[in-house]
Structures are given as structure tokens and as C-alpha cells.
Amino acid sequence: ETGVTQTPRHLVMGMTNKKSLKCEQHLGHNAMYWYKQSAKKPLELMFVYSLEERVENNSVPSRFSPECPNSSHLFLHLHTLQPEDSALYLCASSQEAARAGDTQYFGPGTRLTVL
Amino acid sequence: AQSVAQPEDQVNVAEGNPLTVKCTYSVSGNPYLFWYVQYPNRGLQFLLKYITGDNLVKGSYGFEAEFNKSQTSFHLKKPSALVSDSALYFCAVRVSGYSTLTFGKGTMLLVSP
């Protein structure tokens, strides 16, 4: 897990707040991902970036806004969230986005609670 | 469309006994299969994967998995369970670089002393 770090580990926010989640990978990978993990549901892929370019956006509401300034850093900007957005948000990275056999390595996640 | 099924929400096993966590998949094409483990309040940790070649794949912490193409299965196994193996296990599949990594819903493994 030390290859991919995420901050903060826990976040509580009101529905009118604006906050950002940060992810950093130290593995020299070219692809980064955001996943949402909710209780009793499979992991949901939110966004995929390859060399700072967004290559996948899985019908995620616009209240979630990703940013990838370079291949090592990934942000998820949050605004006017809903209580159902409370979940564990996981960041991952892999060598290449388009290579199916590449392993994705995950960070420890940010536990988000929306009040 | 691709999918993964983990038919058991929970598997209980006594320490020292062999364990199996089941996974079946449905894809069009050749699958790339992965197993991950998640401990409480932690991210997913990679255990092993099948890309091609030998159907028996060995991974971290003594875990192994057998790819069975005819049964479209990729069950996770360990000869002797430890209490510390208690965690949530996820199977995942991908077909090509144009598809996403699809996860099963997870199986909770509980190893009793």
C-alpha cells in the first residue's frame, strides 16, 4: 500500500461544502483510477486517466470532478454532495491503462461521510 | 458484457484447515483474472493473477488459484488457513485493454482459532 498514498484518510463534510481528495503514486505508473466502494455493492469505477488524459468517465455525477496534473498525482474535487455519496473512495494505479494484464495497485482509501 | 460471481457472502474455516473462496466469470474472449484482499479500513491488496500459461497460479501469503476454462472458474485456495487470513476477498476480471476491471461483490473469509 505504500506505493499509492491517499489523503485524507477520513473526511466528514456537509452537503454544501467543497473538499478535495488527493492520491499520489510512487510506482512510476502511467495510469490512475478512482473507484467508489459502497457497502454491499461491487467496486464502481469512476474515472480513468492515462498520462494525465481522462480516458474513462463512467456516468459519474458532475458533483465529482477529477483532476490529474501529472502522472503521479490524482485529485477528486467534491462539491454539493449527497448523503448517498458516503463511501470509501479508492485510488489505484497501473503501468498502462490499456494493457489488460497490468495489475492495479490500490491506496488505503478515503472514508467519506456526507452529512 | 463481462461479469464476476462470488457465490458465497461468507466462508468459515478453522485455522489449519484448507480454504477455498469461489469465483466464476463470464466474458467474451480470453480473461485476465485477479484476486485481491481487503483488511478492515484498508485498500485492496493484490494477491495473484492469471494472464496465460500454467493454470495454477501462486501468489502472496501462500495463496494460489486455479484457472479452469471449461468451468469458467478461478477459485482461490490455501492449504492451511491462518486467523490472520480473515478478510474480504475480491475476484476481478478483464478481457482486453478496452474493457474495465470488473469486480465481484466480495467474500468475507472468517478463520476461527
Interface residues (C-beta under 8 A of the other chain):
Chain A: E1 V4 Q6 K40 K41 P42 L43 L45 V48 E56 N58 L90 A92 E96 A97 A98 R99 A100 G101 T103 Q104 Y105 F106 G107 P108 G109 R111
Chain B: Y32 F34 Y36 N41 R42 G43 L44 Q45 F46 K49 I51 F90 R94 V95 S96 G97 Y98 S99 T100 L101 T102 F103 G104 K105 G106
